[in-house]
Amino acid sequence: MNNWQEQIEINPNVCHGKPCIKGTRIMVSVILDNLAEGLTLAEIVEDYPPLTVENVRSAIAYAAALVREEELLPLRQG
């Protein structure tokens, strides 16, 4: 299993505290949005040169960990 904790950080002084890849301002949500649009891992890494394939996999693993949480709240519409 991917050890996403080593690659994802939440810092209130970076991107308003949104989860980002450590050492960058690339938010996990940006990576997931690109995946949802159909981009491959290689295409995302090409579009965002600071990223590695392992960073992208860490973003996916982080999202999976969030979904496994015991209490899920409905998303806001909009």
C-alpha positions in Angstrom: 0.0 0.0 0.0 1.2 3.5 -0.9 2.5 5.5 2.1 0.8 8.7 1.1 1.5 10.3 4.5 5.1 10.8 3.3 4.0 12.8 0.3 0.9 14.7 1.2 0.9 17.7 3.5 -1.7 20.0 4.9 -0.3 23.3 5.9 -2.5 26.3 6.7 0.1 28.6 5.1 0.0 26.7 1.7 -3.1 26.7 -0.6 -5.4 27.7 2.3 -4.7 24.4 4.1 -5.8 22.2 1.3 -3.9 18.8 0.9 -1.0 19.3 -1.4 2.0 17.3 -2.6 4.9 18.1 -0.2 7.2 20.8 -1.6 4.7 22.0 -4.2 1.5 24.0 -4.4 -0.2 21.2 -6.4 -3.3 20.2 -4.5 -4.6 16.7 -4.3 -7.9 17.9 -5.7 -6.1 19.1 -8.9 -4.6 15.7 -9.4 -7.9 13.9 -8.8 -9.7 16.3 -11.2 -7.2 15.5 -13.9 -7.8 11.8 -13.4 -11.5 12.3 -13.5 -11.1 14.1 -16.8 -9.4 10.9 -18.2 -5.8 12.0 -18.1 -3.3 9.2 -17.4 -0.7 9.3 -14.7 2.0 10.0 -17.3 0.0 12.9 -18.8 -0.5 14.5 -15.3 3.2 14.2 -14.6 4.0 15.7 -18.0 1.6 18.6 -17.3 2.9 19.2 -13.8 6.7 18.7 -14.0 7.3 18.8 -10.2 5.2 15.7 -9.8 6.2 12.0 -10.1 4.0 9.1 -10.8 4.4 8.1 -7.1 3.0 11.6 -6.1 -0.1 10.9 -8.2 -0.5 7.5 -6.7 -0.2 9.1 -3.3 -3.0 11.5 -4.1 -5.2 8.5 -5.1 -4.3 6.6 -1.9 -5.1 9.7 0.2 -8.5 10.0 -1.4 -9.1 6.3 -0.8 -8.2 6.7 2.9 -10.7 9.6 3.2 -13.5 7.5 1.7 -12.7 4.7 4.2 -13.4 7.0 7.1 -16.2 5.8 9.3 -18.4 8.9 9.0 -19.1 10.3 5.6 -20.8 13.6 5.2 -22.8 14.6 2.1 -21.0 16.9 -0.3 -22.3 20.4 -0.8 -24.1 20.9 -4.0 -22.6 23.3 -6.5 
